[in-house]
Amino acid sequence: MSGRKISVVVITYNEELNIRACLESAKWADEIVVADCFSSDRTVSIAAEFTDKIFQHKFSGFGKLRNEAVAHSSNDWVFSLDADERCTPELAREIRALLSEEPSAAAYFVPRKNYFFGKWIKHCGWYPDYRQTQLFDRRRMRYKDADIIHENYEVDGKRGYLKEHVIHISFRNTKQFLDKMERYSFLMGKRLVDNGVKFHTHQLLTHPIFTFIKMYFLRLGFLDGIRGFILSGLYAYYTYIKYVRVWELTKTSQVAEPPQQSGSSK
């Protein structure tokens, strides 16, 4: 099918367990671009089987990193895919069909099927998970450089919604979740402090409790069985550690160095 060419852009750091399946799912694109943060595993050598457009960047925040990755793409239309995500054949066909004509929007949200411990989580606020504009015209959208995590963006034009899914292999086991929490709690704590959030002791109790109630009860996580309960509890714990980080960054002189980042901010 003819139409506008598209670049798939992936950011990585030590993603050897994920990167092959990710890039296999992106082979339909006209170009694959990988922005790597000096991985120490086999990420780069595996990525080299799929593309020669691999660039190294020092991590200084997800917003800036995504903009650096997009800058390496040769095409105006970009599909941003995280290393732990997979583009389904149905989504690839929908994107090709969209770009074969005149797109009605400058950026498009893509629904995600999030998998936790090997099962699709349909509740907990995890579906359809329209949180990311993953398909966009790079001439009309840019991420905010200052956002070190959960990056926002500025778009000149309308935003649309696609119907087909990205598969997100979020966490395979508890260790993976806790390792990611260690990195993200620091980055989120720093972002909160940078945005002027003040620490209050009650945040260590009220915010985790509300997180659990919101995910498990208000967002029907109990319908996902034991996985919904575990996921809600883990996110409550993550929320607790996040505010411990806020306290650490604002109230003490013993501040830990930021942990190494992963290839995804969502």
C-alpha positions as CSV (number, residue, x, y, z in Angstrom):
1,M,0.0,0.0,0.0
2,S,1.5,3.3,-1.1
3,G,1.4,6.4,1.1
4,R,3.5,8.5,3.5
5,K,6.6,6.8,4.8
6,I,7.0,6.1,8.5
7,S,9.8,5.7,11.0
8,V,9.5,3.5,14.0
9,V,11.5,5.0,16.9
10,V,12.6,3.0,19.9
11,I,14.5,4.1,23.0
12,T,16.5,1.5,24.9
13,Y,18.7,0.7,27.9
14,N,19.6,-2.9,28.7
15,E,16.6,-4.4,26.9
16,E,18.1,-7.6,25.5
17,L,15.1,-9.6,26.7
18,N,12.6,-7.4,24.9
19,I,14.3,-5.7,21.9
20,R,14.1,-8.6,19.4
21,A,10.3,-9.1,19.7
22,C,9.8,-5.3,19.7
23,L,11.8,-4.8,16.5
24,E,10.3,-7.9,14.8
25,S,6.9,-6.2,15.3
26,A,8.2,-3.1,13.6
27,K,9.7,-4.6,10.4
28,W,6.7,-3.3,8.4
29,A,7.9,0.3,8.8
30,D,10.0,2.1,6.2
31,E,12.7,2.8,8.8
32,I,13.6,1.7,12.4
33,V,15.6,4.1,14.6
34,V,17.0,3.1,17.9
35,A,18.2,5.6,20.5
36,D,20.2,3.7,23.1
37,C,21.5,4.9,26.4
38,F,24.8,3.0,26.4
39,S,23.4,-0.4,27.1
40,S,25.9,-2.9,28.7
41,D,24.0,-6.0,27.5
42,R,23.3,-7.3,24.0
43,T,20.6,-4.7,23.2
44,V,22.7,-2.9,20.5
45,S,24.0,-6.1,18.9
46,I,20.4,-7.5,18.6
47,A,19.1,-4.1,17.3
48,A,21.8,-4.1,14.6
49,E,20.1,-7.2,13.1
50,F,17.2,-4.9,12.2
51,T,18.7,-1.5,11.5
52,D,21.9,0.4,11.1
53,K,20.3,3.6,12.5
54,I,21.4,3.1,16.1
55,F,22.5,6.2,18.1
56,Q,23.9,6.6,21.6
57,H,22.7,9.2,24.0
58,K,23.3,9.9,27.6
59,F,20.1,9.8,29.6
60,S,19.0,13.2,30.9
61,G,15.3,12.7,30.9
62,F,12.7,10.9,28.8
63,G,11.3,14.0,27.2
64,K,14.7,15.1,25.8
65,L,15.7,11.5,24.9
66,R,12.5,11.0,22.8
67,N,13.1,14.3,21.0
68,E,16.7,13.2,20.3
69,A,15.5,9.9,18.9
70,V,12.8,11.5,16.7
71,A,15.5,13.9,15.3
72,H,17.3,10.9,13.8
73,S,14.3,9.8,11.8
74,S,14.2,10.4,8.1
75,N,10.5,10.6,7.7
76,D,7.9,13.1,8.9
77,W,5.6,10.5,10.4
78,V,6.9,8.7,13.4
79,F,5.5,5.8,15.4
80,S,7.1,5.7,18.9
81,L,7.4,2.2,20.3
82,D,8.9,1.3,23.7
83,A,11.2,-1.8,23.9
84,D,8.6,-3.7,26.0
85,E,5.8,-3.0,23.5
86,R,4.8,-4.9,20.4
87,C,3.0,-3.5,17.3
88,T,0.2,-5.9,16.3
89,P,-0.2,-6.6,12.5
90,E,-3.7,-5.1,12.8
91,L,-2.3,-1.8,14.1
92,A,0.4,-1.8,11.4
93,R,-2.3,-2.2,8.7
94,E,-4.4,0.6,10.3
95,I,-1.5,3.0,10.3
96,R,-0.6,2.2,6.7
97,A,-4.2,2.8,5.7
98,L,-4.3,6.1,7.6
99,L,-1.1,7.3,6.0
100,S,-2.2,6.3,2.5
101,E,-4.6,9.2,2.6
102,E,-4.5,12.7,4.2
103,P,-4.4,12.2,8.0
104,S,-7.1,14.2,9.8
105,A,-4.9,14.8,12.9
106,A,-1.4,15.7,13.7
107,A,-1.0,13.0,16.4
108,Y,-2.8,9.9,17.4
109,F,-3.4,8.0,20.6
110,V,-3.0,4.3,20.5
111,P,-4.7,1.9,22.9
112,R,-2.5,-0.6,24.8
113,K,-3.2,-4.1,26.1
114,N,-1.1,-4.2,29.2
115,Y,0.1,-7.6,30.4
116,F,1.0,-8.3,34.0
117,F,2.4,-11.7,35.0
118,G,1.5,-13.0,31.6
119,K,-2.2,-11.9,31.6
120,W,-4.0,-9.0,29.9
121,I,-5.2,-6.6,32.7
122,K,-8.6,-5.3,31.6
123,H,-9.3,-3.1,34.6
124,C,-7.2,-1.2,37.3
125,G,-7.3,1.8,34.9
126,W,-5.0,-0.2,32.5
127,Y,-7.3,-0.5,29.6
128,P,-7.7,0.9,27.0
129,D,-4.8,3.0,28.3
130,Y,-5.0,5.9,25.8
131,R,-2.1,7.7,27.6
132,Q,0.4,8.2,24.7
133,T,0.3,9.9,21.4
134,Q,2.5,7.2,19.7
135,L,1.8,8.1,16.1
136,F,2.5,11.7,15.1
137,D,3.8,14.1,12.5
138,R,7.1,15.2,14.0
139,R,6.8,18.6,12.3
140,R,3.8,19.3,14.4
141,M,4.5,17.6,17.7
142,R,7.4,17.7,20.2
143,Y,8.0,16.3,23.6
144,K,8.8,18.6,26.5
145,D,12.6,18.5,27.1
146,A,12.2,19.4,30.8
147,D,10.0,16.3,31.6
148,I,12.3,13.7,33.0
149,I,9.6,11.1,33.3
150,H,5.9,10.6,32.1
151,E,6.8,13.2,29.5
152,N,4.2,15.6,28.1
153,Y,4.2,17.1,24.6
154,E,3.1,20.0,22.6
155,V,1.1,19.4,19.4
156,D,0.1,21.9,16.7
157,G,-3.2,20.5,15.5
158,K,-5.9,18.0,16.2
159,R,-5.3,14.7,18.1
160,G,-7.0,11.5,17.0
161,Y,-7.5,7.9,18.2
162,L,-6.6,4.7,16.6
163,K,-8.6,1.5,17.2
164,E,-6.0,-1.3,17.0
165,H,-3.7,-2.1,19.8
166,V,-0.1,-2.1,21.0
167,I,0.8,-5.0,23.2
168,H,2.6,-3.9,26.4
169,I,4.6,-6.5,28.3
170,S,4.8,-4.4,31.4
171,F,6.0,-6.7,34.1
172,R,6.9,-10.4,34.0
173,N,7.7,-10.8,37.7
174,T,7.9,-8.9,41.0
175,K,11.7,-8.3,40.7
176,Q,11.2,-6.5,37.4
177,F,8.5,-4.3,38.9
178,L,10.7,-3.5,42.0
179,D,13.7,-2.7,39.8
180,K,11.7,-0.4,37.7
181,M,10.1,1.2,40.8
182,E,13.6,1.9,42.1
183,R,14.4,4.0,39.0
184,Y,11.0,5.6,38.5
185,S,10.4,6.6,42.2
186,F,13.5,8.7,42.1
187,L,12.6,10.3,38.8
188,M,9.0,11.0,39.9
189,G,10.1,12.3,43.2
190,K,12.5,14.7,41.5
191,R,9.8,15.8,39.1
192,L,7.4,16.5,41.9
193,V,10.0,18.5,43.8
194,D,11.0,20.4,40.6
195,N,7.3,21.3,40.2
196,G,7.1,22.7,43.6
197,V,5.3,19.9,45.5
198,K,5.9,20.1,49.2
199,F,6.3,17.1,51.4
200,H,3.8,16.4,54.1
201,T,3.9,13.4,56.4
202,H,0.3,12.4,55.6
203,Q,1.3,11.8,52.0
204,L,3.0,8.6,53.1
205,L,-0.3,7.2,54.2
206,T,-3.1,8.9,52.3
207,H,-1.7,8.7,48.8
208,P,-0.8,4.9,48.8
209,I,-4.2,4.1,50.3
210,F,-6.0,6.1,47.7
211,T,-4.0,4.6,45.0
212,F,-5.0,1.1,46.1
213,I,-8.7,2.1,46.5
214,K,-8.7,3.8,43.1
215,M,-7.2,0.9,41.2
216,Y,-8.8,-2.1,43.0
217,F,-12.3,-0.7,43.7
218,L,-13.0,2.4,41.7
219,R,-11.4,1.1,38.5
220,L,-12.6,-2.5,39.1
221,G,-9.3,-4.1,39.6
222,F,-11.0,-6.9,41.6
223,L,-12.4,-8.2,38.3
224,D,-8.8,-9.1,37.3
225,G,-8.6,-11.6,40.2
226,I,-5.4,-12.0,42.1
227,R,-3.4,-10.1,39.6
228,G,-5.6,-7.1,40.1
229,F,-5.1,-7.3,43.8
230,I,-1.3,-7.7,43.5
231,L,-1.0,-4.9,40.9
232,S,-3.0,-2.5,43.0
233,G,-0.9,-3.3,46.0
234,L,2.4,-2.8,44.1
235,Y,1.3,0.5,42.8
236,A,0.3,1.6,46.4
237,Y,3.8,0.6,47.5
238,Y,5.3,2.5,44.5
239,T,3.3,5.6,45.6
240,Y,4.7,5.3,49.1
241,I,8.3,5.1,47.9
242,K,7.7,8.0,45.5
243,Y,6.8,10.3,48.5
244,V,9.7,8.9,50.5
245,R,11.8,10.2,47.6
246,V,10.2,13.6,47.9
247,W,11.0,13.7,51.6
248,E,14.6,12.5,50.8
249,L,15.1,15.2,48.1
250,T,13.7,18.0,50.2
251,K,14.4,17.2,53.9
252,T,17.7,15.4,54.1
253,S,21.3,15.9,52.9
254,Q,21.8,12.2,52.2
255,V,20.3,12.0,48.7
256,A,20.9,8.9,46.6
257,E,22.2,9.1,43.0
258,P,19.5,8.5,40.4
259,P,19.3,4.8,39.3
260,Q,19.9,3.8,35.7
261,Q,16.9,4.3,33.5
262,S,15.0,1.8,31.5
263,G,13.7,2.1,27.9
264,S,10.2,3.1,28.8
265,S,8.7,5.9,30.8
266,K,5.1,4.7,30.9
